[in-house]
Amino acid sequence: MDVLLVDDSKAMLLRLQRLLETEHGVIVVACGNPLAALVEAQTCAFDLVLVDQHMPEMDGIAFIRAIRAIPHYAQVPIAMITCDVCDAVRLSALEAGATDFLDKRITGVELSVRLRNLVRLANAVRRLDEQATTLAGEIERATRQLREREAEIIFRLALAVEYRDNDTGDHTWRVACYSQIIAEAMGLPDEFCRRLYLAAPLHDVGKVAVPDGILLKKGRLDEAEFAVIRMHPAVGKRILGGSGSELISLAAEIAEAHHEKWDGSGYPYGLVGEAIPLSARIVAIADVFDALTTVRPYKAAMAFDEAFGCIRADSGRHFDPTCVAAFASAWDAVLAVRKTAAGSRIEAMAQTTEPWARVPELRREVAESIG
């Protein structure tokens, strides 16, 4: 246990230091100058502070006020050494943050007992602080594990949906990455960008209600079939809505509104402009761009530059112009995501807590295990 002793009286310093070190087994740093003592307090975490009231350059009350401003000393016991027993001084000391008072005039057994009680108090405060730190660490670890499990469940659900028409899960991963890139390019808060990355993969969860004959049809959908497709945002909202999780709530918002269009011609509600949630406006670009550049049962893949031209051409109609501008400004990052092969992606994330590292591929893994 470390004690900071501050007193301009050498005799008092020696007296208290001897008692503390010999009778109570603590390590004492004795300072005759309060300014030097403050420097010591900033470089060493003392468990107990004893400070004289009347000193040159800075009195005890000013010293207590200054040391309480140092984060570590918010709860550390601080006793004022004084023979001034007037109420005004004591009240000022208490208001500044003093814990107790030590009368310079007391001697012998009483002084030893008073010091012992202060040392015990300091030990108790330190133990509580250590317990609080340990508990905070355990809570942080538990919270992190819960968030990781929540993210993993989201990705597994998203991959289950994608399993119906994609054999690697890369579409889900790319939409997540593109969405995060756009959000970051817009200067949105880091926490929002991260949550968007985790929530975006569930944008099409409502497609579980779409029959395979429509979802996998090789050719143009008729009006009745397209009407069924148009139901999936509302189904996604029903699946994800009402959750107490911020992440699931964000995913529900995206699932419901990612087919809305900036000019109001989208579905399911025909929302216009900023009435469409920002998260859905961002994911709309990510989803459409990846759909354009990916082979689907009903179409071939479009070249990157051509797909990018389509996105820009629909700025102000289908897409939020601000989101399109952010997408354009981060074009190199978009290309880097698209060019990342599945094998290298999995290898790069194998040592991380990313859910993708635990569920890298679907049908291919199943085929290999059966073979």
N, C-alpha and C positions, 0 to 999 in steps of 0.2 A: 504494500500500500504506500502511495506517495502523497506527501503533505507539502503544501507551499506555505511558508511562514514569512510574513512581511511585517517588518518593524524597524524603525530607524534607530532604536535603542539596542546596542550590541549586547548589553547585559540581559535584556529581555529575550533577545534572540537565542543566546546561549542557554538561558534557563529553560525555555520551552523546548528547544531542540534536544537538550539532554533528557528531559522527562519523556518526550515522545519516542526517542530512539531507544532509550534504556528500558523504560517500563512498558512501552506499548509496541515495540518492535517494528516501527515504521521507518520509512526513508524520508528524511526531511531535506528540502531545499530552502535555505534561509536567505532572504534578500533584505538588505537595508534600504533599497531604493524601490519605490512602488512602480516606476516606469520600467525598470529592469525586470521586476517581478511579472509585469504584464507580458513582456517578451518571453519569459520562461513559461508562462501559462499557455501561450500560443504554440509552443514547441513541445510541451509535455502535458499529458492528460493527468492532472492531479486529482486525487480522490477527496481531498479535504483542503480548505484554504482558511488560514488564520491571518487576519490583517489588523494592524493598529489603526486607531482612529486619527490621531494627530501626527502627521508626517509632513515634511517639506515636499514641495512640488505637486503632491496630490494627497488629499486626505482619504481616510478609509471609506467614507461613503462614496466618493467619486470613484475610488478603486473598485468597490463592489459593483457599482453600476457598469463600469467598463468591462469587468471580467464576466459579468452575466451576459454581456453582448456576444461573447465567444460561444459558439454553439455547444461545445462539450460541457460548459459550466451552467447550463440551464437548471440542472437539478443537484449539482454538487453542493454539499453543505459548506457554508461560509460563515465563520464566526468572527465577530468583531472583538478585538482586544482593546479594552478601554477602562478608564476609571471615571469617565464622565457618565453619571447615571441619570442625567436629566431626561425627561420624557421626550423632549424635542429631538435630541440626538438619536435616541433609540427608535423613535417613530420614523425618522428620516432613513436610518439604517435599514429598518424593516422594509420600507417602501423601495429602497434601492435593491433589496434582495438578500439581506442578511438572514441567516437561519437561527443564530443564537449569539449570545454575548459572553465574553470571558473577562471577568473583572481582574485588572492587573494587581489588585491589592490582596487577592486571596493567595494563600500559601498552603504547603503541606498536603495533607490527605485530600482536602476539598479540591485543590487544583488538580491533583492526580485523577480524582474521580471524574471531574468535569471533562478533562482531556480524554479519559477512557470512554466516556459516554459519546463524545464527539467522534472518536475513532470507530466505535460500534455503529453509530449512525451512518458514517461514511461507508463502512463495509456493507451495511444493509442496502444503501442506495446503489452501490456498485453491483451487488448481486442482483438486485431488481433490474438494473440496466442491462446486465448480461443476459438475464432471463428474457427480457423484452426483445433484445437483439436476436437471441436464438429463436424465439417464437415468431418474430417478424420474418426471419429466414425460412422457417418451416412453412409459414403461410405463403410466402412468395413462391417457394418450390411447389407447394400444393396447387396454387393458382396457376402456375405455369403448366403443370401437368394437366390440369383440367382444360386449359385453353388448347393444349396440344391434342388432347383426346377429342375435344369439340371440333377442332379443325380436321382431324382424321376422319371423324364420322361424316362431316360434310363432304369431304373428298370422296369417300367410299360411296356415299349416296349419289354424288354426281357421276361417278364412274359407272355405277349400276345403271343409271339412265343412259349414259353414252354407250354402254355395252351393246345396246340394241342395234347401233349402226356404225360403230367404230371399233377397231380391234386393238388400239393402243392406249387410249385415254389422252392422247396428245392434244386433241381439240380443247378439252377441258383445261388442261395446263396452259395452253397458249392463250385462251381467252382470259384466264386469270392474270397471266404475265402482261398481256397488252393493256388490260384494264389498269393494272398498277402503274405501268409506264405512263399512260395518259394522265392519271391522277397526279403522279409525281411531277410531270411536265407542267401541270396547271398550278403547281405550288401548294397543293392541298396538304393538310397535316399528315405526318408520318403514320399516326395511328389509323387514320381513315384509309390511307393507301394500303396499309397492311390488311385491314379488315375487308377492304374491297377485293383484294387479291384472294382472300379466303372465301368470300361470299359469292363472287362472280360465277364459279363453277356450277352453282345451283340454278342458273338463270333458266334452264330448260327442264327443270324437274317435273313440270306439269305435263311433259310429253309422255309420261308413263300412262296417261289416259288416252293416248292416240294409238289406234290400232296399227299393227305392223303393215297391213296392206296399204295404208295411207302414208305412214312414216317412211317406208322403204320403196314407195312406188317409183318406178323408172319412167318418168314422164311428167307432164304438166298435170296438176291437180284440177279437178273440176270444182265448180262452186260449192257443192255440198261437202266435198272432201276438204276444201280450204276452210270451210266453216268449222269443221272439226278441229283443224290445226289451230284456228284462231281462239279456241277454247283453252289452250294450254297455259297462257299467262294467268288466267283466273284460277285454274286448277293448281298451279304452282303456289299462288297466294293462299289457297285453302290448305295446302299441305304444310306450308311454312308459317302461316300467319298465327298470331296470338302467342308467340314464344316470349319467354322472359329473357332470352339471350339476345344481346345486342347484335351478335354476328348473324344469328338466324333471322332476326328481324330485318337486318340489312339485306339478306338473301331473299326474303319474302318481297321486299320493296323492288328489288331488281327483277325477280321472276315475274312480278305483276306488270311492270312498266317497260321492259326492255324492247318491246315492239311498238311502243308509242313513237310518234315522229314529231319533229320540231314544228312542222307546219300544221299539226293536228290531224293528219290523214292516217295515223296509226291506229292500233287497237291494243287493248279492248275498249278504252274509254274515249279515244280521240283527244287526249290531252295536248295542250299547245305550249311550246316554249318552256319556260322555267317552271311551269306547273308539273312537268315531268321531273321526277326525282333525279338529282345530279348523278347518283350512282347508276341509274338505268340509262341515262344519256351516254355515260362513258362506256358501259358494257355493250350498248347497242353498236358502237363503232367496232369494238373488239370482236364481237360475235359476227357481224356482217363481213368484216375484213377476213377473218379466218374461214368463214363459209365460202367466200369468193375464191380463196386461194387453195381450197381443199377439194379433192375429188369426192363427189356425193353420188348416190345411186342414180340421180336424175341429171347429172352434169359433170363436165370435166373441170379441172382446176384452172383458174385464171392466173395469168402472170402477175407478179407482185406489183409492178409499175402500173399495169392496167387496173388492178383492183384498187390501188391507191388513187388513181384517177377517178374511179367511180365514187369513192368516199368523198373526195374533194368536190366532185360535181354535185353531190347531194347535200353539201353544206348549206344550211339555211332552209332545207326542205325536210330531208329525213333526219339530219344530224345537227346537233348544237354546233354552231360555228366556232365557239371557243374551244370545245373539245376536239374538233377537227384540226384547229390550229395547233393545239398541244400535241396531237397525234403526228402531225407533219414535222413539228420541231424535234420530235424524238424518233425520227425515222430510222436512224442507225441502230437504236436500241431495239426497235421492232424487227428489223432485219436480223439482228443477232439472235433473237428468240426463235425466229422461224428457221434459221439455218442450224440451230442446235439439234443434233441428231438425238434420237431417243436414248441410245446407248450412252452417249457422253453425258446427257442430262441426268440419267439415273446415277451414273458414276460420280458426277459432281455433287449430287445431293445425298450420296450414300452415308455420309458422316454427319448429316444434319437431322433436325427434328421435323423436316418437311414431310407432310403426309405422303407426298409423291414418292419419296424414297421407300415407303413401305408398300405401296400399291402401284408399281411402275407400269405393268402391262397386264392385260386381261386374257384374251383368247390365246395369245401366243404362249403365255405361261401355262395355261391349262393344256394346250396341245402338247407342249414339251413334257409335262408331267405324265400325261397319258402314254405318250410315246416311249 
